[in-house]
Amino acid sequence: MSGLRADAFISDPRVVEARRLVLEALADHQKETTRVRPADPALRVSYEELIQQFGEMRGGPLFFPYLGSGFGNHALVELADGSVKYDFITGIGVHAFGHCHPALVEASFGAALEDTIMQGNLQQNASAVPIFRMLIEGANRKGARLKHCFLSTSGAMANENALKIIFQKKHPAGRLLAFKNCFMGRTLAISQVTDKPEYREGLPPTLNVDYVPFFDAARPKESTYEAVAVLRRHLEGHPGEYAGMVFELIQGEGGFYPGERDFFVALMQVAKEAGVAVLIDEVQTFGRTTELFSFQYFELDEYVDVVTVGKSTQVCATIFREEFRPGPGLVSQTFTSGTSSIHAAAAILDMLLTGGFLGPEGKIAQFHAHFEERLKEIGERHPGWLEGPFGIGAMVAFTVFDGSVDLTKKFLHALFEAGVIAFYAGSDPSRVRFLIPALAVSFGDIDAVSAILEKTLEQIAPAG
Ligand SMILES: Cc1ncc(COP(=O)(O)O)c(C=O)c1O
């Protein structure tokens, strides 16, 4: 026993028993939630009103009429209208562990016993230290040289902190490089990097960003050559002015387009020679390839200066090399994270690292292969309905019919009604995208989802 009152409290037999009872009750109720279920007609009107009011209050309608009840069973989620659906988009990649995963209910239970809801720079609890250590050690497990970690509350904020430490280190260089079609977040500064002009309409310009074309799998050599040529042109046009280049190794919002190692190495070498820092944005990719970080999947460890993570980690973080250690006051936040996020993050990293998920034969690779096989079968049965699948690991996408935004959205809404939640990404063509709950899914879930996908395609297939 440590002698700490905190330890005496959490190991008090009443607390231990309460934890056991919560998990026992959870298992019993999850047994009642094992398949897709339509909405309860008795809840329909009140649910529609709730959705309507919520849309009004937030100043814009929801994409899906989704309000969760707060309960679920791994890949299945219960909505407040009583329906149960397969969640294959997981809040755009946030709930990689699905819904009500017992390990995370247990972690959150532990967090609820701590003294504070939020933690921050001035008040961090000892229970937060392991997550800093796990992120740094995890980032270096294949040879990267990242030394420090700073937590924050959103992916955009992790990226904002990354840019600040890079600009400070490279001062007075004030320009950035990024890929065409990249997504980095939506703060005032970061929305200048995200390559979607409509997301920054009416905003004053805050950063100078120049773009490099992304890898084209249909023209690997040529597209690498072209991207390097564009990069060199930018560097020659603004010598010494670029502080960093942002790399999103698998374009997420862009539609799940992965690059290749040789492509990234060619660009990173040129960037490094010009003194440009390499920032890897893993807010969407972390824990979803067959490695912890996608830079490990592409074997780019030696090039990484700064990497950011978020979404499935529950905490967001900026992890960086010693040379990028910021001066006092540059990065600081009242909230680094919530106590339950910190406990959950440690449980998730532990699951990812020890649960057989990673590696070329790991569970993520197996789930991907299984889903890919089902989707290919659907494509073969219905030529012209589905192109793909695309993506890596827990990131899976395909194009439906002509890939028009309208038809893709129509398909997604019909799919939602039928009991599967997915989302779209990219444009020209748009893709249906899945961020599957790899820590919670089963092969049976993938089969059930694939059957619903096929039925929904039949339902909305254009005549003729
Ligand atoms: C690659 C990437 N970076 C950054 C972000 C922004 O993260 P957040 O929405 O948590 O601010 C996202 C969100 O989708 C993302 O996909």
The ligand as an SDF file (V2000), in Angstrom:
LIG
                    3D

 16 16  0  0  0  0  0  0  0  0999 V2000
   -5.7290   14.6830  -40.7100 C   0  0  0  0  0  0  0  0  0  0  0  0
   -6.5060   15.5330  -39.7450 C   0  0  0  0  0  0  0  0  0  0  0  0
   -5.8810   16.5120  -39.0840 N   0  0  0  0  0  0  0  0  0  0  0  0
   -6.5360   17.2980  -38.2070 C   0  0  0  0  0  0  0  0  0  0  0  0
   -7.8730   17.1420  -37.9590 C   0  0  0  0  0  0  0  0  0  0  0  0
   -8.5800   18.0620  -37.0070 C   0  0  0  0  0  0  0  0  0  0  0  0
   -8.9130   17.4050  -35.8240 O   0  0  0  0  0  0  0  0  0  0  0  0
  -10.0440   18.0210  -34.8760 P   0  0  0  0  0  0  0  0  0  0  0  0
  -11.3310   17.9240  -35.6070 O   0  0  0  0  0  0  0  0  0  0  0  0
   -9.9800   17.1580  -33.6380 O   0  0  0  0  0  0  0  0  0  0  0  0
   -9.6560   19.4270  -34.5800 O   0  0  0  0  0  0  0  0  0  0  0  0
   -8.5730   16.1240  -38.6290 C   0  0  0  0  0  0  0  0  0  0  0  0
  -10.0320   15.9470  -38.4110 C   0  0  0  0  0  0  0  0  0  0  0  0
  -10.7320   15.3090  -39.1740 O   0  0  0  0  0  0  0  0  0  0  0  0
   -7.8680   15.3040  -39.5520 C   0  0  0  0  0  0  0  0  0  0  0  0
   -8.5000   14.3280  -40.2410 O   0  0  0  0  0  0  0  0  0  0  0  0
  1  2  1  0
  2  3  1  0
  2 15  2  0
  3  4  2  0
  4  5  1  0
  5  6  1  0
  5 12  2  0
  6  7  1  0
  7  8  1  0
  8  9  2  0
  8 10  1  0
  8 11  1  0
 12 13  1  0
 12 15  1  0
 13 14  2  0
 15 16  1  0
M  END
$$$$
